Amino acid sequence: MTMMSSLPTQSNSAGSDDYAQEGKPGMTGSFFPLDNMPTPDNDADPARVRKEPPKGMERKEQPKRTPEEEADYIELLHSLAERPVVNKTSDELDEARFDEAITDCIRLARKNKEWWSVWSNCAIRGHENTVHACVYWTDRLCREESIEDEMIGDLLGFFMKQKEIGPKAMAESISKWECPTRDKNMLVGMVLAHIFPTAEGGFGWARVGWGFKEWFQEVKKFIRALDAPGDALLNAINLVTEWGSEIEADKQEKIIVRMTENGYTREEAMDKLGFAGDVTAKPSPSPSEPPQSDD
């Protein structure tokens, strides 16, 4: 019986590797996947290109702690359990002890997370104590010449995103801030900018159920006790856009309307914000203010 021992010879015909050029293995087994990779010159589908979320403000690099300062920082965290800032008997904030913790934190903390660790270890619970602590902490930092406005707004926003201070507690705290030597309107604008809804990894608050509608409801509550509420909103929006976030036309219109309700003419608001607005957008009714938890 005759066995066929030879394999078919490869063909070099023009059509043999047509499949390979189409991104599939050809008859000869040839495959050129890199030929089909997107290049800068290709018309890639914009919807498939992942857009990085805006990163926000640039933070100044802080000097590293010395070994002695590192030991002091660890001791500070431990001491808050041994000598708490909330009196165990009365369940009230001990301002003197809290001031000690803040003073040490100013000297030792370098990053937002380190400030947050100190606040978290203070174990401040309940609406009244949270408001009390937020007011005392904010006014104390406002008196500290070495701390810039941007840092205070950044930290307050960070505490909110870590759910140490809820929106309801923050709104009440703002009404009680004295903010010595600082512009309270600008400071509130900074806090609002830092909790503006953005995608995960952006500068703002990426939280389920937290969108522009929810943020805009808090805007009203945060600025209503200010002497220049329109300036606070203007500062917030200018920072949000400066940090790379885009605001759609219908949302621009809501912001413009809110500005006109707080001391600006429509023309002034549009000029200051750099918005064209959308007069065809139907203004939404004033948002209701349902009771909120302090989460």
N, C-alpha and C positions, 0 to 999 in steps of 0.2 A: 504493500500500500504506500503510495507516494504521499509524503507529508510536505506541506508548504511551510518552509522555514523562513521565508523572507517577509518583512513587513512592508506595507505600502510606503513608497518614497514620498518625502515631503514635497509639496507643490509650492512653487514660488509664484503662482499666478496671482494676478492683482486682487482677485476676490477672496483669496484664502484667509486673509487676516482682516477682512472688512469688519468682522465682529469685534476684533481686538480694538480697532479704531473707534468702535461705537461704545467702548467701555465694557466689552464682554470678551471672554477668552475666545480666540480664533480656532480654526480647525487644527492649526499646528500647535495649539496650547499657548501661543503668545498672548500676553496681556500687558497693557500699558496703563495702569490705573492713574499714574501721575499726570498722564496727558489729559485727564479729565478733571483734575483738581481745579477749583476756582482760583483765578488769579486776579490781581488788581485790575487787569484790563477786561476781565469778563463781566458780563452784566449779571452779577449775583442778585438773587432775590432779596430786596431790602428787608423783607419780613423775616428772613432766616438769619439775618445778621444781628447778633445779640448786642443791644445797646447798654453800655455800662451806666449804672445809676450815678447821679451827681454826687460828688464826694464832700462838698461843703467847704467850710473854712479851713485854712491852713493853720495848724497849731504850731506854736513855737516849740522848738526842741528844748527840753529841760535838762539841766545837768544831772548826772547820776548821783545817787546818794552815796556818801562815804560808808564804809563798813560800820562806823559808829552810828550814823544816821539810819542805816538799815536796821540795826538792832533797836534803835529808839522807835522806829515805825512799828516793828513787831510788838514791842512792849506796849505801845499805844493801843494796838488792837486788843491785846490781852487785858489791859487795864480797864477797858470799857465793860468787861464782864465782871471784873472784881469791884470796880467803882462805877456803877452805871449812871447814865445821865438822867434817867427817869427814876424818881424816888419810888422804891418798892412799896412803901407804906401809903403814900398819898396818890401814887400813880400820876404825878405831875412832873413836868420837865424841870430839872435842877439847872437853872441858867448858869450858875457859877461853874458847875462841873462841865456843862456843855461848852462854855467859853474856853475852858482849859483844853478840851478836845479839839476845838476849832483852831486854837492857837498852835497846838502841836501839829495839826494837819497842814496849816499854812506853811510851816517850816519843813515838813517832811514829805508831803504828798507831791507827786510829780505828774501823775496821769489821772484822767477822769475815773478810771476803775479804782484807783487808790483812794481818792476822795470818797467814792461810793462805798468802798469797803469800810471806811471809818463810819460813815453815816449808817450803813446797814448794821454794824456792830453796836451802834448806839441803841438799837432795838426800840425805835420810836414807833409806837402803835396807837391807833385810834385817830379820829379826825381832829380833835382839839389839840392833842399833842403834836400832830404833824403840822398843823397850821402854826402853832406856837414856835416849833423848831424852825420851820421854813422862814418865818418872819425874823427870828433872832439871827439865824445863820446868814440870811441875805444882808441884813443891816450891818452885821459884824464884818462881813467881807467888803461891804461898801466903804467902811471906815478904814480899810487896809489899803494904803497908798500903793503897795507893791503889786496889787492885784488889779488887772485891767477889766473894763466892762465886759469885753468879749469872753473872758474866762468865767465870769459870774453867770452870764446867760448860757454859756455852753454847759456848765455844771448843772444848773437848774433843769435844763432840757434833758440832760443825761439822767438825772435823778427821776424825772418823770418817765423816761423810757425804761428805766429799771423798776418802775412801779413802786418807788419809795414815796413819791408824792403824786397823788392822783389829780386829775383836772379840777375837781371840785375844791380840794384843799389848796391848790395853786391859785385859783381864782380868788378865794377868800384871803389868802396870804397877800396877794398883790394889793388888795384894798387896804392892808395894814402896814405895808412897807413904808419906811421913812426914806430909805435910800440916800443917806447923807452924802453930799458932795457928788452925787450921780444924777443922771437924767433918767428918771423912772420910766418915762415914755419909751426911750430908746432901749432900756433894759427889758421891758416887757416885749418889745418888738423882737429882740434877740431870742427870747424864750420861745415865742411863737414860731420863729423861723426854724429853730432846732427841732420842733415837734411837727413840722409840716410833713404830710404824708408822702413818703417816697418808697421806692422799691427796696427790697432787702439789700443791704450793703451801701445804701445811700446815706446822706447826712441826716435825714429826718427820721420819723417814727414809722417803721414798717410793722404794722400790727393788724391782725385780722379785725375787721369791723371799723378800721380807722382810715377814713378817706377824706376828701376835701369837704364834704358836707359836715362830717363830725368835727373836723378842725375848725371850720368856719363858725360853727355854733360856739365853740370855745373862744374864738376871737371876740365875739360880742361880750362874753362874760369877763374875759381878761382885761378888756380895755374900758369897760363902762365906768370904772372908778377913777380913771385918769383925767388929768386936766387937759391933755391934748391927745385924745384917743386916735384921731386921724393920723397923727405923727407916728404913733406906735404901730399902726397897721401899715403905714407907708414904709417904715423901717423894716418890718417883717418881710414884706413883699420884695423890697429892693434886695435884701439879703438872699431870699429864696431864688430870685432870678440871677443874681450875681454868682451864686453857687452852682448854677447850671440847670435848675429845674424849669421846665416849660409849663406855662399856665394857659389853658385853652380859652378861646374867645368868650364862651358863656360864663366861665369862672371869672374872667377879667371883668365882665360886666357886673357881676355880683360884688366884686371888690370895689369897683368904681362907685356903685350905688352906696355901699357902706361908707366910703370916704365922704360922699356928699351928705350923709347923715351925721358926719362928725367933723364939720367945720370947713370942708373944701367944696368949691364949685366943681361942676363936672369937668370943665376945661382944665382947672388946676389939677384935679386928680389924674386926668388922662396924661397931662404933661409931666407930672411928677413920677408917675408910674411907667410911662412909656407905653401905655396901652391904647389901642384903638377902640376897644369896647365892641359891643354888639347890641345895638338898639333894638334889634329884632327879637332878642332873647326876652322871654317873659320873666319879670322879676319874681322870685319865689317869695312866699309870705315869710314873715319873721319866724325863724325856727322856734319850735316849742322848747321848753326847758324842762324835760322830765327829770325826776330825781336821779342822781348818778351815784354810783358807788365810788369809793376812793381808790379803785384799782388803777 
